[in-house]
Amino acid sequence: MKLENLNMTFKKNSVTAISGNNSLAKVLSLADTNGYIVKINNEEVIDKSMYTKKIMVVYKDFYEQFLFDTVYKELYFYSKHLSNKKDVDKHVLDSLKMVGLDNTYLNRTIDSLSISEAKKIALASVLSVNPKIIILEDITKYLDNKSVLELVKLIRLLKTKYNKTIILISNDTDFIHLISDYVYIINNDKVILEGDKYTVFKEDLKKYNLKQPKIMYFITKARNKNIRLPYRDEINDLMKDIYRYVN
């Protein structure tokens, strides 16, 4: 990986998406900085110990993150910094609930989980640490539509209620458009597009091997025909606009 003069800023309590280059997660998590400077709240991070309770990552290869054979052991390990076992057990259950799972999963082995369930456990373990910054790499891969919509609700909750800073590393442009506040597009190891999602996703992304989000494709086509539809995140809101326009 060669990233030259790459300068990105991640606003607090927001969702920032990076698309076009999925190798950034290791740099941002300090797993492989290779000389790059990473700062949190304008403080340069010198070593991984400074990341304690600040940054956690759900990697694309999330199975490699698991340390134990059961769900309970995994979540307990990340929650054990709490003061007593009663609090830890409650925290474990709360973490499961946040990702849409219940206490029946506690005694399940990691090997017995579906890929979608295992990814949710990886996310739950990250939430257990209560980090300030959460990095999600290819988080929608292997998730069905229902799980993706649940994830959208969770990310919005983490941002608005718990004041988390979320960084998405993904080429799932439909998901990015639905949830992000700011978007970076990287090509040939350089930032070639950045801005709010409406500005970025108006552009032709095919030359960067990315798809324009379906909702933005529809709105762009309509605007090219002088149908002035407003930019929307949700398809239901867009349908209401179309209905009002027709009438």
C-alpha positions as CSV (number, residue, x, y, z in Angstrom):
1,M,0.0,0.0,0.0
2,K,1.4,3.4,-1.0
3,L,-0.5,6.5,0.2
4,E,1.2,9.8,-0.5
5,N,0.1,13.1,0.9
6,L,-3.2,11.6,2.0
7,N,-4.9,14.1,4.4
8,M,-8.3,13.3,5.8
9,T,-10.3,14.8,8.7
10,F,-12.9,12.9,10.6
11,K,-15.4,15.2,12.3
12,K,-16.5,14.3,15.8
13,N,-19.9,12.8,16.3
14,S,-20.4,12.2,12.6
15,V,-20.3,9.4,10.0
16,T,-17.5,9.6,7.5
17,A,-17.2,7.2,4.6
18,I,-14.1,6.2,2.6
19,S,-14.7,4.4,-0.6
20,G,-12.4,3.1,-3.4
21,N,-9.6,1.8,-1.2
22,N,-10.3,-0.7,1.5
23,S,-6.7,-1.0,2.7
24,L,-7.0,2.0,5.0
25,A,-8.5,0.2,8.0
26,K,-5.1,-1.0,9.2
27,V,-3.6,2.5,9.0
28,L,-6.5,4.1,10.8
29,S,-6.4,1.4,13.6
30,L,-2.7,1.8,13.9
31,A,-2.2,-1.9,13.0
32,D,0.1,-0.9,10.1
33,T,0.8,2.9,10.1
34,N,4.1,2.3,8.1
35,G,5.2,5.9,8.9
36,Y,1.9,7.6,8.5
37,I,0.8,10.1,11.1
38,V,-2.5,9.5,12.8
39,K,-4.1,12.1,15.1
40,I,-7.0,11.9,17.5
41,N,-8.5,15.2,18.7
42,N,-5.3,16.8,17.2
43,E,-3.1,14.6,19.4
44,E,-0.6,12.5,17.5
45,V,-0.8,8.8,18.2
46,I,2.7,7.4,19.0
47,D,1.8,3.8,19.7
48,K,-1.1,1.4,19.9
49,S,-1.4,1.8,23.7
50,M,-2.8,5.3,23.2
51,Y,-5.8,3.8,21.4
52,T,-7.2,2.3,24.6
53,K,-10.9,3.0,24.7
54,K,-10.5,5.5,21.8
55,I,-10.6,3.5,18.6
56,M,-12.0,0.0,17.8
57,V,-12.4,-1.7,14.4
58,V,-14.6,-4.3,12.9
59,Y,-12.3,-5.6,10.1
60,K,-13.3,-7.1,6.8
61,D,-11.7,-10.3,8.0
62,F,-13.5,-10.1,11.3
63,Y,-13.2,-13.8,12.2
64,E,-9.5,-13.1,12.9
65,Q,-10.6,-10.8,15.7
66,F,-12.2,-13.5,17.8
67,L,-10.1,-14.6,20.8
68,F,-12.5,-17.2,22.4
69,D,-14.7,-20.1,21.4
70,T,-18.0,-18.8,22.8
71,V,-20.0,-15.6,22.5
72,Y,-20.1,-15.0,26.2
73,K,-16.3,-15.4,26.7
74,E,-15.7,-13.1,23.8
75,L,-18.0,-10.3,25.1
76,Y,-17.0,-10.8,28.7
77,F,-13.3,-10.3,27.7
78,Y,-14.1,-6.9,26.2
79,S,-16.5,-5.8,29.0
80,K,-14.4,-6.9,32.0
81,H,-13.0,-3.5,32.6
82,L,-16.3,-2.7,34.5
83,S,-16.3,-2.7,38.2
84,N,-18.0,-6.0,39.1
85,K,-19.3,-9.1,37.4
86,K,-23.0,-8.1,37.7
87,D,-22.3,-4.9,35.8
88,V,-20.2,-6.9,33.3
89,D,-23.0,-9.4,32.6
90,K,-25.5,-6.6,32.1
91,H,-23.1,-4.9,29.7
92,V,-22.7,-8.1,27.8
93,L,-26.5,-8.4,27.4
94,D,-26.8,-4.7,26.4
95,S,-24.1,-5.1,23.7
96,L,-26.0,-8.1,22.3
97,K,-29.3,-6.2,22.3
98,M,-27.7,-3.2,20.5
99,V,-26.8,-5.5,17.5
100,G,-30.3,-7.2,17.5
101,L,-29.4,-10.4,19.3
102,D,-30.7,-11.8,22.6
103,N,-29.3,-13.8,25.5
104,T,-29.9,-17.2,23.7
105,Y,-26.6,-16.4,21.9
106,L,-24.5,-16.3,25.1
107,N,-23.6,-20.0,25.1
108,R,-23.3,-20.3,21.3
109,T,-19.9,-21.1,19.9
110,I,-18.4,-18.8,17.4
111,D,-18.2,-21.7,14.9
112,S,-22.0,-22.3,15.2
113,L,-22.9,-18.8,14.1
114,S,-23.9,-17.8,10.6
115,I,-21.6,-15.3,8.9
116,S,-24.1,-12.5,9.5
117,E,-24.5,-13.5,13.3
118,A,-20.7,-13.7,13.7
119,K,-20.3,-10.2,12.2
120,K,-22.9,-8.9,14.7
121,I,-20.9,-10.4,17.6
122,A,-17.7,-8.8,16.3
123,L,-19.6,-5.5,16.3
124,A,-21.0,-6.2,19.8
125,S,-17.5,-6.8,21.1
126,V,-16.4,-3.5,19.7
127,L,-19.3,-1.7,21.3
128,S,-18.5,-3.4,24.6
129,V,-15.3,-1.3,24.9
130,N,-17.3,1.9,24.5
131,P,-14.8,3.5,22.2
132,K,-14.9,7.1,21.0
133,I,-14.2,6.2,17.4
134,I,-15.6,3.1,15.6
135,I,-14.2,2.0,12.3
136,L,-16.3,-0.4,10.2
137,E,-14.7,-2.1,7.3
138,D,-17.0,-3.7,4.7
139,I,-19.6,-4.0,7.4
140,T,-22.6,-4.7,5.1
141,K,-21.0,-7.7,3.4
142,Y,-22.9,-10.9,4.2
143,L,-25.7,-8.9,5.9
144,D,-29.3,-9.3,4.5
145,N,-31.4,-6.2,3.9
146,K,-33.1,-6.4,7.3
147,S,-29.8,-6.5,9.1
148,V,-28.5,-3.6,7.0
149,L,-31.5,-1.5,8.0
150,E,-31.0,-2.4,11.6
151,L,-27.3,-1.4,11.3
152,V,-28.4,2.0,9.9
153,K,-30.6,2.6,13.0
154,L,-27.7,1.5,15.3
155,I,-25.2,3.8,13.6
156,R,-27.6,6.7,13.8
157,L,-28.2,5.9,17.5
158,L,-24.4,5.7,18.2
159,K,-23.9,9.1,16.6
160,T,-26.8,11.0,18.0
161,K,-27.3,9.5,21.5
162,Y,-23.8,8.3,22.3
163,N,-21.8,10.9,20.4
164,K,-19.7,8.4,18.6
165,T,-17.5,9.1,15.6
166,I,-18.0,6.5,12.9
167,I,-15.7,5.8,10.0
168,L,-17.0,3.5,7.2
169,I,-14.6,1.9,4.8
170,S,-16.8,0.4,2.1
171,N,-17.7,0.3,-1.6
172,D,-21.4,-0.2,-0.8
173,T,-22.4,3.2,-2.1
174,D,-26.1,2.6,-1.4
175,F,-25.3,2.1,2.3
176,I,-22.8,5.0,2.4
177,H,-25.4,7.3,0.9
178,L,-28.0,6.3,3.4
179,I,-25.9,6.9,6.5
180,S,-22.9,9.1,5.9
181,D,-22.4,12.8,6.5
182,Y,-19.1,13.2,4.6
183,V,-17.5,11.0,1.9
184,Y,-14.0,10.5,0.6
185,I,-13.4,8.7,-2.8
186,I,-9.8,7.4,-3.2
187,N,-8.3,6.3,-6.5
188,N,-4.7,5.4,-7.2
189,D,-3.9,6.0,-3.5
190,K,-5.1,9.7,-3.6
191,V,-8.3,11.5,-2.6
192,I,-9.9,12.4,-5.8
193,L,-13.3,13.4,-4.5
194,E,-14.6,14.6,-1.2
195,G,-17.6,16.4,0.2
196,D,-21.1,15.8,1.5
197,K,-22.7,12.7,0.0
198,Y,-25.0,14.6,-2.3
199,T,-22.1,16.5,-3.9
200,V,-19.9,13.4,-4.3
201,F,-22.6,11.0,-5.5
202,K,-23.7,13.4,-8.2
203,E,-20.5,12.5,-10.0
204,D,-19.9,9.7,-12.5
205,L,-18.2,7.1,-10.4
206,K,-17.8,4.4,-13.0
207,K,-14.3,5.4,-13.9
208,Y,-13.4,4.6,-10.2
209,N,-15.2,1.2,-10.3
210,L,-17.9,2.5,-8.0
211,K,-21.7,2.6,-8.6
212,Q,-23.7,5.7,-8.1
213,P,-26.3,5.0,-5.3
214,K,-29.6,3.9,-6.8
215,I,-31.5,6.8,-5.3
216,M,-29.0,9.4,-6.5
217,Y,-29.0,7.8,-10.0
218,F,-32.8,8.2,-10.1
219,I,-32.7,11.8,-8.8
220,T,-29.9,12.8,-11.3
221,K,-31.8,11.3,-14.2
222,A,-34.9,13.3,-13.1
223,R,-33.0,16.5,-12.8
224,N,-31.5,16.1,-16.2
225,K,-35.1,16.1,-17.5
226,N,-35.8,19.3,-15.5
227,I,-37.7,17.4,-12.8
228,R,-36.4,19.2,-9.8
229,L,-36.6,16.5,-7.2
230,P,-34.8,17.3,-3.9
231,Y,-31.9,15.1,-2.7
232,R,-33.1,12.5,-0.2
233,D,-31.6,9.7,1.8
234,E,-34.7,7.4,2.1
235,I,-36.6,6.0,-0.8
236,N,-39.9,6.5,0.9
237,D,-39.2,10.2,1.2
238,L,-38.4,10.3,-2.5
239,M,-41.6,8.5,-3.4
240,K,-43.6,11.2,-1.5
241,D,-41.7,13.9,-3.5
242,I,-42.6,12.1,-6.8
243,Y,-46.2,11.9,-5.7
244,R,-46.3,15.6,-5.0
245,Y,-44.7,16.4,-8.3
246,V,-47.1,14.4,-10.3
247,N,-50.1,16.0,-8.5
